[in-house]
Amino acid sequence: MEPDKLDLAKLLPEARALVSKVVQNNMAEGILFSAGTDTSIIAYEAVKFDPNIKAITVSFKQGKPKDTEYVKKMVDFLKLDHEFHIFEVEDVINAAKDVVKVLKTFDPMDVRNTLPAYIGLTVAKKKGIKSVLTGDALDELFGYPWQFHLSETDFAKALSDMWGEMTFSSTPMGNSVGITVKQPYLDPLFMDYAKKLPVNLKVNFENGVKYGKWLLRKAYDGFIPDEVVWRGKAPLEQGTGTWVLPDYFDKEISTDDFEEKKKLYLDQDDVILTSKEQLVYYETFRELFGKPSEVYADSSGRQCPKCKGYVKTKVGFCRICGNYPI
């Protein structure tokens, strides 16, 4: 459905004004900067209030990060005070233990996506930065690409279910290192606004391509370079390069060792492990907390068939091991 052009003449400046307001209300000393649409919009507004805000981008040396070219373009465009921090495998191994400890999970995707943010937070801490901006929540409020096939009714319900359960790892990870994480898109002003938007302003076509976050992209079209404002969704693991970690662990751990430990933990803990990467995170989880069935034992939730922990979820996702659906 095509939004009315007269409506857009009013809606687009209203959207920009609201984003500017919530960024101003949640200003920080730094920003974890990926140059995705979400953080680029925040950075565009943030430099109006603090031209010297410190921007930090992290990148996995052994990966193939997809953010780099976009970051360079936006740093030049906004004249950001910016630092690229390159991290290596040893940093990943050490940081993964902290991530598992704080989040109390061994979900490979959750750990893999959180690692770069955590490393970025530790870099900020060393630089004396006490607070950082993040782009958390825009996808959750406007919808993910994998939901685009749903009918408008089903899409709206899926979003509502997600809103009831959404959490963001940057908050507890920030707390763990003593940094305040500021999330403008989680400001009640913006959340109330986004939740009330009709589906066709959240997801719509532009030049024949279906986009999420359509209204905000449209609002900043012409203000932010096209290749950034209309950039496709790139999960943190792809943007920073940690998406290669499954391949790394596949090479580092022999199949015989994996199969032996997989059987051991199935027999002892009744846990089904699905990858070598997950094994690494599970062994840290097990050492710190014990069996998932004992750590997450509230039977009023739904039991995950793979880790046997109980989770309260409407979306059928296990936050303990990452299994879907349950």
HELIX and SHEET records of a PDB file:
HELIX    1   1 LYS A    5  ASN A   25  1                                  21    
HELIX    2   2 THR A   37  PHE A   49  1                                  13    
HELIX    3   3 THR A   68  LEU A   78  1                                  11    
HELIX    4   4 VAL A   89  LEU A  103  1                                  15    
HELIX    5   5 PRO A  108  LYS A  126  1                                  19    
HELIX    6   6 LEU A  138  PHE A  142  1                                   5    
HELIX    7   7 PRO A  145  GLN A  147  5                                   3    
HELIX    8   8 GLU A  152  TRP A  163  1                                  12    
HELIX    9   9 SER A  170  VAL A  177  1                                   8    
HELIX   10  10 PRO A  184  LEU A  186  5                                   3    
HELIX   11  11 PRO A  188  LYS A  196  1                                   9    
HELIX   12  12 VAL A  199  LYS A  202  1                                   4    
HELIX   13  13 TRP A  214  TYR A  220  1                                   7    
HELIX   14  14 ASP A  226  VAL A  229  1                                   4    
HELIX   15  15 LEU A  236  THR A  240  1                                   5    
HELIX   16  16 THR A  242  VAL A  244  5                                   3    
HELIX   17  17 LEU A  245  GLU A  252  1                                   8    
HELIX   18  18 THR A  255  ASP A  269  1                                  15    
HELIX   19  19 LYS A  276  PHE A  289  1                                  14    
HELIX   20  20 PRO A  292  VAL A  295  1                                   4    
SHEET    1   A 5 ASP A  81  PHE A  87  0                                        
SHEET    2   A 5 LYS A  54  PHE A  60  1                                        
SHEET    3   A 5 GLY A  30  LEU A  32  1                                        
SHEET    4   A 5 SER A 131  LEU A 133  1                                        
SHEET    5   A 5 THR A 180  LYS A 182  1                                        
SHEET    1   B 2 VAL A 203  GLU A 206  0                                        
SHEET    2   B 2 VAL A 209  GLY A 212 -1                                        
SHEET    1   C 2 ARG A 302  GLN A 303  0                                        
SHEET    2   C 2 TYR A 310  VAL A 311 -1                                        
END                                                                             
